[in-house]
Amino acid sequence: MSITVVGSIAFDAVETPSGVRERMLGGAATHFALAASLLDGVRVVGPVGDDFGDAEMDVLRTRGTSVDDVERVAGGKTFFWKGKYGWDLNTRETLDTQLNVFEQFAPKLSEASRACDVLFLANIQPGLQLEVREQCAQARFVALDSMNLWIDIARDQLMEIIGRVDCLVLNDEELRQLTGKPNLISAAHEVLTWGPKLVVAKQGEYGSALITADDFFALPAYPLHEVVDPTGAGDTFAGGFVGVIAKHIDRATDRRVLRNAMAYGTALASFNVEQFGTEGLEAIKAAQVRERVADLYGFAHFEPIDVELID
Ligand code: AMP
């Protein structure tokens, strides 16, 4: 199955307790593609400026990802984001966001990108996500990510696009902000009344939870001794999650497929956070992913024992 992704392709400046990077390849679509390309064919849609070099384009092409719909805007500057993490890596402050080439971007997808079976609308202006959704009318599974910025400044468009996707992937505090419900489960169930059949709540180092009308499944993050840079963990997770669904598109809402999708997303995200930017996912091999997925099956299951309770 083919996966099309639209979202930011960026230069990121990041400060974490492990170090500082002034300018490295980043962006939601980039991190997603690096993960999903381990599972299926990916086509990236988005603009870059003429400051975007061949070396960065080659990273986007990792494992055969198509960059035919990556538009190089002459005289334009690539999207730029700058963030700083607190010492425990759970808090992140955005210091700068420059939309640059995304401000004038009008997505015109090639025939091949429009014909995708699976569409991931990575974090970008909801208006652009809507335009791409319209062009991929025949997609069989559509997932969406967003962030607090768009809940604050483009809520109406965000609500419109949420109503047109199968799956919403969001940080748990953003789910609460979006729905105005302080409880994660009731927030997710509120979203399920708007159209999506699945909600994935990303919970940082605590992992992620999958909520459907009749199921709940949570996985811890893969336990690591050192996290170097959490940037893009959510998009990498989404790449693994959506990638497994793409491979099992005829059973996309099957509980077993979804739980495995959660495990692959979690394992891939763990490789992303071990190094700065895209470094972790560029070099990853299938055998390493399989090993961590196998560990996760162990963490999430336990054998029942008889425990006598007192009334
Ligand atoms: P995550 O850590 O999963 O939230 O994703 C971080 C990535 O999202 C970085 O590589 C940024 O380039 C990108 N990003 C940050 N802010 C925005 C935004 N407002 N719109 C689109 N992409 C963004």
Residues whose N, C-alpha, C, O or C-beta is under 5 A from the ligand:
A	BS01	AMP	S8 A10 D12 G26 G27 A28 W81 N123 I124 L149 P230 T231 G232 A233 G234 D235
